[in-house]
Amino acid sequence: MDFKPKYLLQDKAFKRTFNKYRNRLSDTDRSKLRKRFEIFRENVFDNRLRTHKLKGALSEYHAFSISPSDRIVFRILDDGGVLLVDIGSHDEVY
């Protein structure tokens, strides 16, 4: 399945967490993170991102991998946009 979001939104909590997350990264890892976002902007379900639907209380959300241990949680909006909700390790997120 291919899905190119019309736009990306970040909720306040995501912005805060994202800035802390990004500031801990090396220049190389920041570059990798930028590349992941480039892929995401072109196709949310690109196989390289390992995007998957979450279960349970988070069943309205999806997540994609930005590293072997870290992911970004997001929600696809009815109008074709994407709301970025959280970033971090599988243990920390949401």
C-alpha atoms as an extended CHARMM CRD file, in Angstrom:
* protein
*
        94  EXT
         1         1  MET       CA              0.0000000000        0.0000000000        0.0000000000  PROA      1               0.0000000000
         2         2  ASP       CA              1.2760000000        3.4980000000       -0.8450000000  PROA      2               0.0000000000
         3         3  PHE       CA              0.2300000000        6.6240000000        0.9940000000  PROA      3               0.0000000000
         4         4  LYS       CA              1.7880000000       10.0610000000        0.5560000000  PROA      4               0.0000000000
         5         5  PRO       CA              0.5380000000       12.4040000000        3.3000000000  PROA      5               0.0000000000
         6         6  LYS       CA             -0.9010000000       15.7380000000        2.2030000000  PROA      6               0.0000000000
         7         7  TYR       CA              0.8170000000       17.3830000000        5.1720000000  PROA      7               0.0000000000
         8         8  LEU       CA              2.4900000000       16.5900000000        8.5150000000  PROA      8               0.0000000000
         9         9  LEU       CA              1.4190000000       18.0260000000       11.8570000000  PROA      9               0.0000000000
        10        10  GLN       CA              3.2160000000       17.7210000000       15.1680000000  PROA      10              0.0000000000
        11        11  ASP       CA              1.4010000000       17.8910000000       18.4780000000  PROA      11              0.0000000000
        12        12  LYS       CA              3.0580000000       19.8970000000       21.2860000000  PROA      12              0.0000000000
        13        13  ALA       CA              4.3090000000       16.8250000000       23.1290000000  PROA      13              0.0000000000
        14        14  PHE       CA              5.9160000000       15.5080000000       19.9330000000  PROA      14              0.0000000000
        15        15  LYS       CA              7.7320000000       18.7900000000       19.3000000000  PROA      15              0.0000000000
        16        16  ARG       CA              9.2000000000       18.7710000000       22.8180000000  PROA      16              0.0000000000
        17        17  THR       CA             10.1810000000       15.1100000000       22.7360000000  PROA      17              0.0000000000
        18        18  PHE       CA             11.5220000000       15.3600000000       19.1730000000  PROA      18              0.0000000000
        19        19  ASN       CA             13.8430000000       18.2610000000       20.0600000000  PROA      19              0.0000000000
        20        20  LYS       CA             15.2590000000       16.3570000000       23.0540000000  PROA      20              0.0000000000
        21        21  TYR       CA             15.6350000000       13.2150000000       20.9560000000  PROA      21              0.0000000000
        22        22  ARG       CA             17.3350000000       15.0180000000       18.0660000000  PROA      22              0.0000000000
        23        23  ASN       CA             19.7320000000       16.8870000000       20.3560000000  PROA      23              0.0000000000
        24        24  ARG       CA             21.1040000000       13.5730000000       21.7200000000  PROA      24              0.0000000000
        25        25  LEU       CA             21.9490000000       12.2990000000       18.2450000000  PROA      25              0.0000000000
        26        26  SER       CA             25.3040000000       12.4100000000       16.5210000000  PROA      26              0.0000000000
        27        27  ASP       CA             25.5250000000       14.2230000000       13.1820000000  PROA      27              0.0000000000
        28        28  THR       CA             25.4560000000       10.8540000000       11.3990000000  PROA      28              0.0000000000
        29        29  ASP       CA             22.2930000000        9.7740000000       13.2500000000  PROA      29              0.0000000000
        30        30  ARG       CA             20.6400000000       13.1380000000       12.5380000000  PROA      30              0.0000000000
        31        31  SER       CA             21.3260000000       12.5850000000        8.8650000000  PROA      31              0.0000000000
        32        32  LYS       CA             19.7640000000        9.1130000000        9.0920000000  PROA      32              0.0000000000
        33        33  LEU       CA             16.7180000000       10.6020000000       10.8320000000  PROA      33              0.0000000000
        34        34  ARG       CA             16.3150000000       13.1810000000        8.0340000000  PROA      34              0.0000000000
        35        35  LYS       CA             16.4860000000       10.3780000000        5.4700000000  PROA      35              0.0000000000
        36        36  ARG       CA             13.7670000000        8.4300000000        7.3260000000  PROA      36              0.0000000000
        37        37  PHE       CA             11.5140000000       11.5030000000        7.1980000000  PROA      37              0.0000000000
        38        38  GLU       CA             12.1890000000       11.9410000000        3.4840000000  PROA      38              0.0000000000
        39        39  ILE       CA             11.0810000000        8.3540000000        2.9020000000  PROA      39              0.0000000000
        40        40  PHE       CA              8.0580000000        8.8650000000        5.1700000000  PROA      40              0.0000000000
        41        41  ARG       CA              6.9530000000       12.0000000000        3.2900000000  PROA      41              0.0000000000
        42        42  GLU       CA              6.9770000000       10.0660000000        0.0120000000  PROA      42              0.0000000000
        43        43  ASN       CA              5.2580000000        6.8940000000        1.2670000000  PROA      43              0.0000000000
        44        44  VAL       CA              4.1820000000        6.3030000000        4.8590000000  PROA      44              0.0000000000
        45        45  PHE       CA              4.1020000000        2.5510000000        4.1910000000  PROA      45              0.0000000000
        46        46  ASP       CA              7.5110000000        2.2100000000        2.4910000000  PROA      46              0.0000000000
        47        47  ASN       CA              8.9130000000       -1.1980000000        3.4990000000  PROA      47              0.0000000000
        48        48  ARG       CA             12.1530000000        0.3800000000        4.7150000000  PROA      48              0.0000000000
        49        49  LEU       CA             10.2040000000        2.0930000000        7.5230000000  PROA      49              0.0000000000
        50        50  ARG       CA              8.5510000000       -1.1030000000        8.8110000000  PROA      50              0.0000000000
        51        51  THR       CA              5.3290000000        0.8680000000        9.3870000000  PROA      51              0.0000000000
        52        52  HSD       CA              2.7500000000       -1.0390000000       11.3860000000  PROA      52              0.0000000000
        53        53  LYS       CA             -0.6150000000       -0.4810000000       13.0150000000  PROA      53              0.0000000000
        54        54  LEU       CA             -0.5920000000       -0.4790000000       16.7950000000  PROA      54              0.0000000000
        55        55  LYS       CA             -2.9060000000       -2.5530000000       18.9550000000  PROA      55              0.0000000000
        56        56  GLY       CA             -4.9950000000       -2.1510000000       22.0750000000  PROA      56              0.0000000000
        57        57  ALA       CA             -5.4730000000        1.3670000000       23.4060000000  PROA      57              0.0000000000
        58        58  LEU       CA             -3.3070000000        2.6780000000       20.5380000000  PROA      58              0.0000000000
        59        59  SER       CA             -5.2460000000        0.9080000000       17.7710000000  PROA      59              0.0000000000
        60        60  GLU       CA             -5.9670000000        4.1950000000       15.9690000000  PROA      60              0.0000000000
        61        61  TYR       CA             -2.2320000000        4.8420000000       15.5900000000  PROA      61              0.0000000000
        62        62  HSD       CA              0.6340000000        3.5510000000       13.4770000000  PROA      62              0.0000000000
        63        63  ALA       CA              4.3710000000        3.5570000000       14.0980000000  PROA      63              0.0000000000
        64        64  PHE       CA              7.4160000000        3.5200000000       11.8720000000  PROA      64              0.0000000000
        65        65  SER       CA             10.9820000000        2.6070000000       12.7570000000  PROA      65              0.0000000000
        66        66  ILE       CA             13.7130000000        5.2100000000       12.7550000000  PROA      66              0.0000000000
        67        67  SER       CA             16.3240000000        2.8320000000       14.1990000000  PROA      67              0.0000000000
        68        68  PRO       CA             16.3060000000       -0.7510000000       15.4540000000  PROA      68              0.0000000000
        69        69  SER       CA             15.0950000000        0.4050000000       18.8700000000  PROA      69              0.0000000000
        70        70  ASP       CA             13.3230000000        3.7250000000       18.1540000000  PROA      70              0.0000000000
        71        71  ARG       CA             10.0780000000        4.5990000000       16.4480000000  PROA      71              0.0000000000
        72        72  ILE       CA              7.6780000000        7.4460000000       15.7060000000  PROA      72              0.0000000000
        73        73  VAL       CA              4.0100000000        7.0460000000       16.5520000000  PROA      73              0.0000000000
        74        74  PHE       CA              1.5390000000        8.8190000000       14.2810000000  PROA      74              0.0000000000
        75        75  ARG       CA             -2.0950000000        8.9820000000       13.2920000000  PROA      75              0.0000000000
        76        76  ILE       CA             -3.4510000000        9.2390000000        9.7640000000  PROA      76              0.0000000000
        77        77  LEU       CA             -6.1060000000       11.9500000000        9.6530000000  PROA      77              0.0000000000
        78        78  ASP       CA             -9.3600000000       11.7160000000        7.7070000000  PROA      78              0.0000000000
        79        79  ASP       CA             -8.2970000000       14.4740000000        5.2980000000  PROA      79              0.0000000000
        80        80  GLY       CA             -5.0680000000       12.7340000000        4.2860000000  PROA      80              0.0000000000
        81        81  GLY       CA             -2.7270000000       14.4680000000        6.6990000000  PROA      81              0.0000000000
        82        82  VAL       CA             -0.5710000000       12.8370000000        9.3460000000  PROA      82              0.0000000000
        83        83  LEU       CA             -0.2930000000       13.8390000000       13.0030000000  PROA      83              0.0000000000
        84        84  LEU       CA              3.0450000000       12.9380000000       14.6050000000  PROA      84              0.0000000000
        85        85  VAL       CA              2.3960000000       11.9890000000       18.2110000000  PROA      85              0.0000000000
        86        86  ASP       CA              5.5520000000       10.6300000000       19.8770000000  PROA      86              0.0000000000
        87        87  ILE       CA              9.1470000000        9.5600000000       19.2770000000  PROA      87              0.0000000000
        88        88  GLY       CA             11.5010000000        7.3280000000       21.2280000000  PROA      88              0.0000000000
        89        89  SER       CA             12.2320000000        3.7570000000       22.1160000000  PROA      89              0.0000000000
        90        90  HSD       CA              9.4890000000        1.1660000000       22.1220000000  PROA      90              0.0000000000
        91        91  ASP       CA              9.6070000000        1.2750000000       25.9370000000  PROA      91              0.0000000000
        92        92  GLU       CA              9.3140000000        5.0690000000       26.1790000000  PROA      92              0.0000000000
        93        93  VAL       CA              6.7850000000        5.8550000000       23.4710000000  PROA      93              0.0000000000
        94        94  TYR       CA              3.2870000000        6.7440000000       24.5540000000  PROA      94              0.0000000000
